[in-house]
Amino acid sequence: MTTWISRRLGASPAERGSLGNASCPDLFELNDGRFAVIGTDMTAELDAALPPDASRAAYERIVVITRETLLRAKDDIAGL
């Protein structure tokens, strides 16, 4: 099965004030029900800070998005 982006959740980076595409965190819903996140890879900085009941596989990364990105997607997420 081929995976593709079904839709953006929340406002586009331009709607959030990104003029030069230098800071473009984003959230997407995929056709198979999963979600894709564009954010800053902070795995090295946050890996040791994970709570004891959390873990990640070697192929997973801890990705950070801005608060505004998530809050602007709130209505789309609530409608899922």
Phi and psi restraints in degrees (range 20) as a CNS / XPLOR table:
assign (resid 1 and name C) (resid 2 and name N)
       (resid 2 and name CA) (resid 2 and name C) 1.0 -85.2 20.0 2
assign (resid 2 and name N) (resid 2 and name CA)
       (resid 2 and name C) (resid 3 and name N) 1.0 136.2 20.0 2
assign (resid 2 and name C) (resid 3 and name N)
       (resid 3 and name CA) (resid 3 and name C) 1.0 -99.7 20.0 2
assign (resid 3 and name N) (resid 3 and name CA)
       (resid 3 and name C) (resid 4 and name N) 1.0 137.8 20.0 2
assign (resid 3 and name C) (resid 4 and name N)
       (resid 4 and name CA) (resid 4 and name C) 1.0 -144.4 20.0 2
assign (resid 4 and name N) (resid 4 and name CA)
       (resid 4 and name C) (resid 5 and name N) 1.0 165.5 20.0 2
assign (resid 4 and name C) (resid 5 and name N)
       (resid 5 and name CA) (resid 5 and name C) 1.0 -81.5 20.0 2
assign (resid 5 and name N) (resid 5 and name CA)
       (resid 5 and name C) (resid 6 and name N) 1.0 122.0 20.0 2
assign (resid 5 and name C) (resid 6 and name N)
       (resid 6 and name CA) (resid 6 and name C) 1.0 -83.0 20.0 2
assign (resid 6 and name N) (resid 6 and name CA)
       (resid 6 and name C) (resid 7 and name N) 1.0 -43.3 20.0 2
assign (resid 6 and name C) (resid 7 and name N)
       (resid 7 and name CA) (resid 7 and name C) 1.0 -165.9 20.0 2
assign (resid 7 and name N) (resid 7 and name CA)
       (resid 7 and name C) (resid 8 and name N) 1.0 159.5 20.0 2
assign (resid 7 and name C) (resid 8 and name N)
       (resid 8 and name CA) (resid 8 and name C) 1.0 -84.7 20.0 2
assign (resid 8 and name N) (resid 8 and name CA)
       (resid 8 and name C) (resid 9 and name N) 1.0 143.8 20.0 2
assign (resid 8 and name C) (resid 9 and name N)
       (resid 9 and name CA) (resid 9 and name C) 1.0 -103.9 20.0 2
assign (resid 9 and name N) (resid 9 and name CA)
       (resid 9 and name C) (resid 10 and name N) 1.0 119.4 20.0 2
assign (resid 9 and name C) (resid 10 and name N)
       (resid 10 and name CA) (resid 10 and name C) 1.0 89.7 20.0 2
assign (resid 10 and name N) (resid 10 and name CA)
       (resid 10 and name C) (resid 11 and name N) 1.0 -165.8 20.0 2
assign (resid 10 and name C) (resid 11 and name N)
       (resid 11 and name CA) (resid 11 and name C) 1.0 -80.1 20.0 2
assign (resid 11 and name N) (resid 11 and name CA)
       (resid 11 and name C) (resid 12 and name N) 1.0 150.0 20.0 2
assign (resid 11 and name C) (resid 12 and name N)
       (resid 12 and name CA) (resid 12 and name C) 1.0 -70.3 20.0 2
assign (resid 12 and name N) (resid 12 and name CA)
       (resid 12 and name C) (resid 13 and name N) 1.0 160.9 20.0 2
assign (resid 12 and name C) (resid 13 and name N)
       (resid 13 and name CA) (resid 13 and name C) 1.0 -54.9 20.0 2
assign (resid 13 and name N) (resid 13 and name CA)
       (resid 13 and name C) (resid 14 and name N) 1.0 -40.1 20.0 2
assign (resid 13 and name C) (resid 14 and name N)
       (resid 14 and name CA) (resid 14 and name C) 1.0 -62.2 20.0 2
assign (resid 14 and name N) (resid 14 and name CA)
       (resid 14 and name C) (resid 15 and name N) 1.0 -40.4 20.0 2
assign (resid 14 and name C) (resid 15 and name N)
       (resid 15 and name CA) (resid 15 and name C) 1.0 -66.2 20.0 2
assign (resid 15 and name N) (resid 15 and name CA)
       (resid 15 and name C) (resid 16 and name N) 1.0 -24.5 20.0 2
assign (resid 15 and name C) (resid 16 and name N)
       (resid 16 and name CA) (resid 16 and name C) 1.0 -91.8 20.0 2
assign (resid 16 and name N) (resid 16 and name CA)
       (resid 16 and name C) (resid 17 and name N) 1.0 4.2 20.0 2
assign (resid 16 and name C) (resid 17 and name N)
       (resid 17 and name CA) (resid 17 and name C) 1.0 103.6 20.0 2
assign (resid 17 and name N) (resid 17 and name CA)
       (resid 17 and name C) (resid 18 and name N) 1.0 4.4 20.0 2
assign (resid 17 and name C) (resid 18 and name N)
       (resid 18 and name CA) (resid 18 and name C) 1.0 -77.8 20.0 2
assign (resid 18 and name N) (resid 18 and name CA)
       (resid 18 and name C) (resid 19 and name N) 1.0 111.7 20.0 2
assign (resid 18 and name C) (resid 19 and name N)
       (resid 19 and name CA) (resid 19 and name C) 1.0 -94.9 20.0 2
assign (resid 19 and name N) (resid 19 and name CA)
       (resid 19 and name C) (resid 20 and name N) 1.0 -30.7 20.0 2
assign (resid 19 and name C) (resid 20 and name N)
       (resid 20 and name CA) (resid 20 and name C) 1.0 -114.0 20.0 2
assign (resid 20 and name N) (resid 20 and name CA)
       (resid 20 and name C) (resid 21 and name N) 1.0 14.3 20.0 2
assign (resid 20 and name C) (resid 21 and name N)
       (resid 21 and name CA) (resid 21 and name C) 1.0 58.8 20.0 2
assign (resid 21 and name N) (resid 21 and name CA)
       (resid 21 and name C) (resid 22 and name N) 1.0 23.2 20.0 2
assign (resid 21 and name C) (resid 22 and name N)
       (resid 22 and name CA) (resid 22 and name C) 1.0 -82.0 20.0 2
assign (resid 22 and name N) (resid 22 and name CA)
       (resid 22 and name C) (resid 23 and name N) 1.0 -24.9 20.0 2
assign (resid 22 and name C) (resid 23 and name N)
       (resid 23 and name CA) (resid 23 and name C) 1.0 -137.3 20.0 2
assign (resid 23 and name N) (resid 23 and name CA)
       (resid 23 and name C) (resid 24 and name N) 1.0 96.5 20.0 2
assign (resid 23 and name C) (resid 24 and name N)
       (resid 24 and name CA) (resid 24 and name C) 1.0 -128.9 20.0 2
assign (resid 24 and name N) (resid 24 and name CA)
       (resid 24 and name C) (resid 25 and name N) 1.0 54.0 20.0 2
assign (resid 24 and name C) (resid 25 and name N)
       (resid 25 and name CA) (resid 25 and name C) 1.0 -59.6 20.0 2
assign (resid 25 and name N) (resid 25 and name CA)
       (resid 25 and name C) (resid 26 and name N) 1.0 147.6 20.0 2
assign (resid 25 and name C) (resid 26 and name N)
       (resid 26 and name CA) (resid 26 and name C) 1.0 -155.7 20.0 2
assign (resid 26 and name N) (resid 26 and name CA)
       (resid 26 and name C) (resid 27 and name N) 1.0 156.7 20.0 2
assign (resid 26 and name C) (resid 27 and name N)
       (resid 27 and name CA) (resid 27 and name C) 1.0 -127.1 20.0 2
assign (resid 27 and name N) (resid 27 and name CA)
       (resid 27 and name C) (resid 28 and name N) 1.0 137.1 20.0 2
assign (resid 27 and name C) (resid 28 and name N)
       (resid 28 and name CA) (resid 28 and name C) 1.0 -136.0 20.0 2
assign (resid 28 and name N) (resid 28 and name CA)
       (resid 28 and name C) (resid 29 and name N) 1.0 146.0 20.0 2
assign (resid 28 and name C) (resid 29 and name N)
       (resid 29 and name CA) (resid 29 and name C) 1.0 -96.4 20.0 2
assign (resid 29 and name N) (resid 29 and name CA)
       (resid 29 and name C) (resid 30 and name N) 1.0 134.3 20.0 2
assign (resid 29 and name C) (resid 30 and name N)
       (resid 30 and name CA) (resid 30 and name C) 1.0 -95.5 20.0 2
assign (resid 30 and name N) (resid 30 and name CA)
       (resid 30 and name C) (resid 31 and name N) 1.0 160.2 20.0 2
assign (resid 30 and name C) (resid 31 and name N)
       (resid 31 and name CA) (resid 31 and name C) 1.0 -63.1 20.0 2
assign (resid 31 and name N) (resid 31 and name CA)
       (resid 31 and name C) (resid 32 and name N) 1.0 -20.2 20.0 2
assign (resid 31 and name C) (resid 32 and name N)
       (resid 32 and name CA) (resid 32 and name C) 1.0 -97.4 20.0 2
assign (resid 32 and name N) (resid 32 and name CA)
       (resid 32 and name C) (resid 33 and name N) 1.0 9.1 20.0 2
assign (resid 32 and name C) (resid 33 and name N)
       (resid 33 and name CA) (resid 33 and name C) 1.0 94.1 20.0 2
assign (resid 33 and name N) (resid 33 and name CA)
       (resid 33 and name C) (resid 34 and name N) 1.0 -9.5 20.0 2
assign (resid 33 and name C) (resid 34 and name N)
       (resid 34 and name CA) (resid 34 and name C) 1.0 -81.8 20.0 2
assign (resid 34 and name N) (resid 34 and name CA)
       (resid 34 and name C) (resid 35 and name N) 1.0 177.2 20.0 2
assign (resid 34 and name C) (resid 35 and name N)
       (resid 35 and name CA) (resid 35 and name C) 1.0 -128.1 20.0 2
assign (resid 35 and name N) (resid 35 and name CA)
       (resid 35 and name C) (resid 36 and name N) 1.0 146.1 20.0 2
assign (resid 35 and name C) (resid 36 and name N)
       (resid 36 and name CA) (resid 36 and name C) 1.0 -116.0 20.0 2
assign (resid 36 and name N) (resid 36 and name CA)
       (resid 36 and name C) (resid 37 and name N) 1.0 141.6 20.0 2
assign (resid 36 and name C) (resid 37 and name N)
       (resid 37 and name CA) (resid 37 and name C) 1.0 -126.6 20.0 2
assign (resid 37 and name N) (resid 37 and name CA)
       (resid 37 and name C) (resid 38 and name N) 1.0 131.3 20.0 2
assign (resid 37 and name C) (resid 38 and name N)
       (resid 38 and name CA) (resid 38 and name C) 1.0 -102.8 20.0 2
assign (resid 38 and name N) (resid 38 and name CA)
       (resid 38 and name C) (resid 39 and name N) 1.0 119.8 20.0 2
assign (resid 38 and name C) (resid 39 and name N)
       (resid 39 and name CA) (resid 39 and name C) 1.0 -158.9 20.0 2
assign (resid 39 and name N) (resid 39 and name CA)
       (resid 39 and name C) (resid 40 and name N) 1.0 -172.0 20.0 2
assign (resid 39 and name C) (resid 40 and name N)
       (resid 40 and name CA) (resid 40 and name C) 1.0 -90.0 20.0 2
assign (resid 40 and name N) (resid 40 and name CA)
       (resid 40 and name C) (resid 41 and name N) 1.0 126.1 20.0 2
assign (resid 40 and name C) (resid 41 and name N)
       (resid 41 and name CA) (resid 41 and name C) 1.0 -72.1 20.0 2
assign (resid 41 and name N) (resid 41 and name CA)
       (resid 41 and name C) (resid 42 and name N) 1.0 111.7 20.0 2
assign (resid 41 and name C) (resid 42 and name N)
       (resid 42 and name CA) (resid 42 and name C) 1.0 -119.9 20.0 2
assign (resid 42 and name N) (resid 42 and name CA)
       (resid 42 and name C) (resid 43 and name N) 1.0 28.2 20.0 2
assign (resid 42 and name C) (resid 43 and name N)
       (resid 43 and name CA) (resid 43 and name C) 1.0 -56.1 20.0 2
assign (resid 43 and name N) (resid 43 and name CA)
       (resid 43 and name C) (resid 44 and name N) 1.0 -47.7 20.0 2
assign (resid 43 and name C) (resid 44 and name N)
       (resid 44 and name CA) (resid 44 and name C) 1.0 -60.9 20.0 2
assign (resid 44 and name N) (resid 44 and name CA)
       (resid 44 and name C) (resid 45 and name N) 1.0 -37.5 20.0 2
assign (resid 44 and name C) (resid 45 and name N)
       (resid 45 and name CA) (resid 45 and name C) 1.0 -78.4 20.0 2
assign (resid 45 and name N) (resid 45 and name CA)
       (resid 45 and name C) (resid 46 and name N) 1.0 -31.8 20.0 2
assign (resid 45 and name C) (resid 46 and name N)
       (resid 46 and name CA) (resid 46 and name C) 1.0 -109.6 20.0 2
assign (resid 46 and name N) (resid 46 and name CA)
       (resid 46 and name C) (resid 47 and name N) 1.0 -11.8 20.0 2
assign (resid 46 and name C) (resid 47 and name N)
       (resid 47 and name CA) (resid 47 and name C) 1.0 -54.7 20.0 2
assign (resid 47 and name N) (resid 47 and name CA)
       (resid 47 and name C) (resid 48 and name N) 1.0 -46.9 20.0 2
assign (resid 47 and name C) (resid 48 and name N)
       (resid 48 and name CA) (resid 48 and name C) 1.0 -70.9 20.0 2
assign (resid 48 and name N) (resid 48 and name CA)
       (resid 48 and name C) (resid 49 and name N) 1.0 -15.8 20.0 2
assign (resid 48 and name C) (resid 49 and name N)
       (resid 49 and name CA) (resid 49 and name C) 1.0 -91.6 20.0 2
assign (resid 49 and name N) (resid 49 and name CA)
       (resid 49 and name C) (resid 50 and name N) 1.0 -1.4 20.0 2
assign (resid 49 and name C) (resid 50 and name N)
       (resid 50 and name CA) (resid 50 and name C) 1.0 -61.1 20.0 2
assign (resid 50 and name N) (resid 50 and name CA)
       (resid 50 and name C) (resid 51 and name N) 1.0 143.2 20.0 2
assign (resid 50 and name C) (resid 51 and name N)
       (resid 51 and name CA) (resid 51 and name C) 1.0 -63.7 20.0 2
assign (resid 51 and name N) (resid 51 and name CA)
       (resid 51 and name C) (resid 52 and name N) 1.0 159.4 20.0 2
assign (resid 51 and name C) (resid 52 and name N)
       (resid 52 and name CA) (resid 52 and name C) 1.0 -57.6 20.0 2
assign (resid 52 and name N) (resid 52 and name CA)
       (resid 52 and name C) (resid 53 and name N) 1.0 -28.4 20.0 2
assign (resid 52 and name C) (resid 53 and name N)
       (resid 53 and name CA) (resid 53 and name C) 1.0 -93.2 20.0 2
assign (resid 53 and name N) (resid 53 and name CA)
       (resid 53 and name C) (resid 54 and name N) 1.0 12.8 20.0 2
assign (resid 53 and name C) (resid 54 and name N)
       (resid 54 and name CA) (resid 54 and name C) 1.0 -117.6 20.0 2
assign (resid 54 and name N) (resid 54 and name CA)
       (resid 54 and name C) (resid 55 and name N) 1.0 148.1 20.0 2
assign (resid 54 and name C) (resid 55 and name N)
       (resid 55 and name CA) (resid 55 and name C) 1.0 -153.8 20.0 2
assign (resid 55 and name N) (resid 55 and name CA)
       (resid 55 and name C) (resid 56 and name N) 1.0 169.6 20.0 2
assign (resid 55 and name C) (resid 56 and name N)
       (resid 56 and name CA) (resid 56 and name C) 1.0 -141.6 20.0 2
assign (resid 56 and name N) (resid 56 and name CA)
       (resid 56 and name C) (resid 57 and name N) 1.0 148.0 20.0 2
assign (resid 56 and name C) (resid 57 and name N)
       (resid 57 and name CA) (resid 57 and name C) 1.0 -76.5 20.0 2
assign (resid 57 and name N) (resid 57 and name CA)
       (resid 57 and name C) (resid 58 and name N) 1.0 162.4 20.0 2
assign (resid 57 and name C) (resid 58 and name N)
       (resid 58 and name CA) (resid 58 and name C) 1.0 -59.5 20.0 2
assign (resid 58 and name N) (resid 58 and name CA)
       (resid 58 and name C) (resid 59 and name N) 1.0 -28.8 20.0 2
assign (resid 58 and name C) (resid 59 and name N)
       (resid 59 and name CA) (resid 59 and name C) 1.0 -87.2 20.0 2
assign (resid 59 and name N) (resid 59 and name CA)
       (resid 59 and name C) (resid 60 and name N) 1.0 -3.5 20.0 2
assign (resid 59 and name C) (resid 60 and name N)
       (resid 60 and name CA) (resid 60 and name C) 1.0 -95.8 20.0 2
assign (resid 60 and name N) (resid 60 and name CA)
       (resid 60 and name C) (resid 61 and name N) 1.0 152.9 20.0 2
assign (resid 60 and name C) (resid 61 and name N)
       (resid 61 and name CA) (resid 61 and name C) 1.0 -128.8 20.0 2
assign (resid 61 and name N) (resid 61 and name CA)
       (resid 61 and name C) (resid 62 and name N) 1.0 151.3 20.0 2
assign (resid 61 and name C) (resid 62 and name N)
       (resid 62 and name CA) (resid 62 and name C) 1.0 -90.7 20.0 2
assign (resid 62 and name N) (resid 62 and name CA)
       (resid 62 and name C) (resid 63 and name N) 1.0 114.4 20.0 2
assign (resid 62 and name C) (resid 63 and name N)
       (resid 63 and name CA) (resid 63 and name C) 1.0 -112.8 20.0 2
assign (resid 63 and name N) (resid 63 and name CA)
       (resid 63 and name C) (resid 64 and name N) 1.0 134.2 20.0 2
assign (resid 63 and name C) (resid 64 and name N)
       (resid 64 and name CA) (resid 64 and name C) 1.0 -109.6 20.0 2
assign (resid 64 and name N) (resid 64 and name CA)
       (resid 64 and name C) (resid 65 and name N) 1.0 134.8 20.0 2
assign (resid 64 and name C) (resid 65 and name N)
       (resid 65 and name CA) (resid 65 and name C) 1.0 -121.1 20.0 2
assign (resid 65 and name N) (resid 65 and name CA)
       (resid 65 and name C) (resid 66 and name N) 1.0 163.1 20.0 2
assign (resid 65 and name C) (resid 66 and name N)
       (resid 66 and name CA) (resid 66 and name C) 1.0 -72.9 20.0 2
assign (resid 66 and name N) (resid 66 and name CA)
       (resid 66 and name C) (resid 67 and name N) 1.0 155.3 20.0 2
assign (resid 66 and name C) (resid 67 and name N)
       (resid 67 and name CA) (resid 67 and name C) 1.0 -58.7 20.0 2
assign (resid 67 and name N) (resid 67 and name CA)
       (resid 67 and name C) (resid 68 and name N) 1.0 -42.0 20.0 2
assign (resid 67 and name C) (resid 68 and name N)
       (resid 68 and name CA) (resid 68 and name C) 1.0 -60.5 20.0 2
assign (resid 68 and name N) (resid 68 and name CA)
       (resid 68 and name C) (resid 69 and name N) 1.0 -39.3 20.0 2
assign (resid 68 and name C) (resid 69 and name N)
       (resid 69 and name CA) (resid 69 and name C) 1.0 -58.7 20.0 2
assign (resid 69 and name N) (resid 69 and name CA)
       (resid 69 and name C) (resid 70 and name N) 1.0 -47.3 20.0 2
assign (resid 69 and name C) (resid 70 and name N)
       (resid 70 and name CA) (resid 70 and name C) 1.0 -69.6 20.0 2
assign (resid 70 and name N) (resid 70 and name CA)
       (resid 70 and name C) (resid 71 and name N) 1.0 -42.8 20.0 2
assign (resid 70 and name C) (resid 71 and name N)
       (resid 71 and name CA) (resid 71 and name C) 1.0 -65.7 20.0 2
assign (resid 71 and name N) (resid 71 and name CA)
       (resid 71 and name C) (resid 72 and name N) 1.0 -34.9 20.0 2
assign (resid 71 and name C) (resid 72 and name N)
       (resid 72 and name CA) (resid 72 and name C) 1.0 -71.9 20.0 2
assign (resid 72 and name N) (resid 72 and name CA)
       (resid 72 and name C) (resid 73 and name N) 1.0 -16.7 20.0 2
assign (resid 72 and name C) (resid 73 and name N)
       (resid 73 and name CA) (resid 73 and name C) 1.0 -94.2 20.0 2
assign (resid 73 and name N) (resid 73 and name CA)
       (resid 73 and name C) (resid 74 and name N) 1.0 -4.8 20.0 2
assign (resid 73 and name C) (resid 74 and name N)
       (resid 74 and name CA) (resid 74 and name C) 1.0 -52.5 20.0 2
assign (resid 74 and name N) (resid 74 and name CA)
       (resid 74 and name C) (resid 75 and name N) 1.0 -47.6 20.0 2
assign (resid 74 and name C) (resid 75 and name N)
       (resid 75 and name CA) (resid 75 and name C) 1.0 -65.0 20.0 2
assign (resid 75 and name N) (resid 75 and name CA)
       (resid 75 and name C) (resid 76 and name N) 1.0 -39.0 20.0 2
assign (resid 75 and name C) (resid 76 and name N)
       (resid 76 and name CA) (resid 76 and name C) 1.0 -67.0 20.0 2
assign (resid 76 and name N) (resid 76 and name CA)
       (resid 76 and name C) (resid 77 and name N) 1.0 -39.0 20.0 2
assign (resid 76 and name C) (resid 77 and name N)
       (resid 77 and name CA) (resid 77 and name C) 1.0 -67.1 20.0 2
assign (resid 77 and name N) (resid 77 and name CA)
       (resid 77 and name C) (resid 78 and name N) 1.0 -42.5 20.0 2
assign (resid 77 and name C) (resid 78 and name N)
       (resid 78 and name CA) (resid 78 and name C) 1.0 -62.1 20.0 2
assign (resid 78 and name N) (resid 78 and name CA)
       (resid 78 and name C) (resid 79 and name N) 1.0 -28.2 20.0 2
assign (resid 78 and name C) (resid 79 and name N)
       (resid 79 and name CA) (resid 79 and name C) 1.0 -82.9 20.0 2
assign (resid 79 and name N) (resid 79 and name CA)
       (resid 79 and name C) (resid 80 and name N) 1.0 -0.8 20.0 2
